[in-house]
Amino acid sequence: MPKTSTAFEHVHPDAVADSLRDQGIAFRGPFCSHGKRIVFVVENYIFLESELLNLLRQNRLDRDGIRQLARHLDTANSKQ
């Protein structure tokens, strides 16, 4: 059975930038938004740091995982 992670598992925020950089995925950030949230720009999308940390915890912080998250967010936003 694959290891599942929990929201309580600690991952250092620098791990997001390190992982993206190691994979050659272009990104900008982290930035602090007006709402005091930490965000990254990855593949022309703006992601919360927490969204990218969740992908990292699930071992899905790669191009495919980022694109799936972007599609999911696009679908959710189009329903609003």
Buried (B, 14 or more C-beta within 10 A) or exposed (E): EEEEEEEEEEBEBEBBBEBBEEEEBEBEBBEEEEEEEBBBBBEEBBBBBEBBBBBBBEEEBBEEBBEEBBEEBEEEEEEE
